[in-house]
Amino acid sequence: QVQLTESGGGLVQAGGSLRLSCAASGRTFSSTAMAWFRQAPGKEREFVGYISASGGSTFYADSVKGRFTISRDNAKNTVYLQMNSLKPEDTAVYYCAGRLFYSGSYDRGTAYDYWGQGTQVTVSS
């Protein structure tokens, strides 16, 4: 079992930056592929970014490409989401997710077994 806990959300002005962290419990983190998703009020959950277990591969949603960077530190059991040039449309609850085994495309929420509780990001205009 892997337990995930997000932190780092908050209120920021448009154009600002935030770094989200997702701390994982358990001894399998270095074998766990991780992703970030977000859900805005009244909208469906959407994929933000993915990082492979080794950190060697990353993928991003088009809406955040060039502004967001996902990284991980397996020694600290933590994955990060650096968010720059934030826009009001980035306002959402952000969730980290993890999976040990492939069970679908990296941008599908159903492909992940473990989820954090979410952290709110609010970008003011």
C-alpha positions as CSV (number, residue, x, y, z in Angstrom):
1,Q,0.0,0.0,0.0
2,V,1.1,3.5,-0.7
3,Q,-0.3,6.5,1.0
4,L,0.0,9.9,-0.6
5,T,-0.2,13.4,1.0
6,E,-0.1,16.6,-1.0
7,S,1.0,20.0,0.3
8,G,2.0,23.4,-1.0
9,G,-1.3,24.7,-2.3
10,G,-2.5,28.2,-1.7
11,L,-3.6,31.5,-3.1
12,V,-1.3,33.2,-5.7
13,Q,-1.7,36.0,-8.2
14,A,-1.8,35.3,-11.9
15,G,1.8,35.1,-13.2
16,G,3.0,33.7,-9.9
17,S,4.5,30.3,-9.0
18,L,3.8,27.5,-6.6
19,R,5.5,24.2,-5.9
20,L,3.3,21.3,-4.8
21,S,4.7,18.3,-3.0
22,C,3.4,14.8,-2.7
23,A,4.9,12.7,0.1
24,A,4.5,8.9,-0.2
25,S,4.6,6.3,2.5
26,G,5.9,2.7,2.0
27,R,8.9,1.1,0.5
28,T,7.7,0.9,-3.1
29,F,7.9,4.5,-4.1
30,S,10.9,4.1,-6.3
31,S,8.9,1.5,-8.3
32,T,5.8,3.7,-8.5
33,A,4.9,5.9,-11.5
34,M,3.3,9.1,-10.4
35,A,1.0,11.7,-11.8
36,W,-0.8,14.9,-11.0
37,F,-4.4,15.5,-11.8
38,R,-6.6,18.5,-11.1
39,Q,-10.3,19.2,-10.7
40,A,-11.9,22.6,-10.9
41,P,-15.4,23.3,-9.5
42,G,-18.1,21.9,-11.8
43,K,-15.5,20.3,-14.1
44,E,-14.2,16.8,-14.6
45,R,-10.9,15.7,-13.2
46,E,-8.1,16.3,-15.8
47,F,-4.6,15.1,-16.3
48,V,-1.8,17.5,-15.6
49,G,1.5,15.6,-15.7
50,Y,3.2,12.2,-15.4
51,I,6.6,11.0,-14.3
52,S,7.9,7.4,-14.6
53,A,9.2,5.5,-11.6
54,S,12.8,6.3,-12.5
55,G,12.0,9.9,-13.4
56,G,13.4,9.3,-16.8
57,S,10.1,10.0,-18.6
58,T,7.7,12.9,-18.2
59,F,4.5,13.9,-20.0
60,Y,2.3,16.9,-19.7
61,A,-1.1,18.1,-20.7
62,D,-1.0,20.7,-23.5
63,S,-2.6,23.3,-21.2
64,V,0.4,23.2,-18.8
65,K,3.3,22.3,-21.1
66,G,6.1,24.8,-20.8
67,R,4.8,26.2,-17.5
68,F,4.6,23.2,-15.2
69,T,7.4,20.8,-14.3
70,I,7.1,17.4,-12.6
71,S,10.0,15.9,-10.8
72,R,10.7,13.3,-8.0
73,D,13.2,12.5,-5.3
74,N,13.1,8.8,-4.7
75,A,15.4,9.2,-1.7
76,K,12.8,11.4,-0.1
77,N,9.7,9.5,-1.4
78,T,8.4,12.7,-2.8
79,V,7.1,14.0,-6.2
80,Y,6.9,17.7,-7.0
81,L,4.9,19.9,-9.3
82,Q,6.5,23.2,-10.0
83,M,3.9,25.6,-11.4
84,N,5.1,28.8,-13.1
85,S,3.2,31.5,-14.9
86,L,0.0,30.5,-13.2
87,K,-3.3,31.5,-14.8
88,P,-6.8,31.8,-13.2
89,E,-7.8,28.8,-15.2
90,D,-5.3,26.7,-13.2
91,T,-7.5,27.1,-10.1
92,A,-8.4,23.6,-9.0
93,V,-7.9,21.0,-6.4
94,Y,-4.7,19.2,-7.3
95,Y,-4.2,15.5,-6.6
96,C,-1.2,13.3,-6.9
97,A,-1.7,9.7,-7.9
98,G,0.5,6.6,-8.1
99,R,0.6,3.2,-9.7
100,L,3.0,0.2,-9.4
101,F,1.9,-1.6,-12.5
102,Y,0.7,-0.5,-15.9
103,S,-3.1,-0.5,-16.0
104,G,-3.9,2.0,-18.7
105,S,-2.7,5.2,-20.4
106,Y,-0.8,7.6,-18.1
107,D,-3.4,10.4,-18.6
108,R,-6.3,8.3,-17.4
109,G,-7.3,8.6,-13.7
110,T,-8.5,5.0,-13.8
111,A,-5.0,3.8,-14.4
112,Y,-3.9,4.8,-10.9
113,D,-4.4,2.9,-7.7
114,Y,-3.3,5.4,-5.1
115,W,-4.6,8.9,-4.6
116,G,-3.9,11.8,-2.2
117,Q,-6.5,13.9,-0.5
118,G,-5.8,16.9,-2.7
119,T,-4.6,20.4,-2.2
120,Q,-6.3,23.6,-3.3
121,V,-4.6,26.0,-5.7
122,T,-6.3,29.3,-6.3
123,V,-5.0,31.8,-8.8
124,S,-6.4,35.3,-8.7
125,S,-6.6,37.6,-11.7
